[in-house]
Amino acid sequence: MLPVLWSDEASLDLVEIIDFIEQPNTLAAHRLLTDIIAAAEQLAHMPELFRPGRVSGTRECVVHPNYVLVYRVGVSSVDLLRVLHARQKYP
């Protein structure tokens, strides 16, 4: 099992997404936060399970039809790079 390390960008992405959703719907924001955290924790156990990413060397985990975790599997950790809305321009 590899530890999952959140980049500063991924942490900021998560805060911004949850803050945005929380304004109109606190319950939906809480559910999404729970889903994203659970998906990130799952990466520690099965990092190769999800599809190759659009950026070479990365992988992408679809948490919800609208949200994607972008990560890189390293030798000693899984590096969570970004938490993106599916419509965000990336890379």
ABEGO torsion letter per residue (X at the ends): XBBBBBBAAAAAAAAAAAAAAAAABAAAAAAAAAAAAAAAAAAAABAAABBBBABBGBBBBBABAABBBBBBBBAABBBBABBBBAABBOX
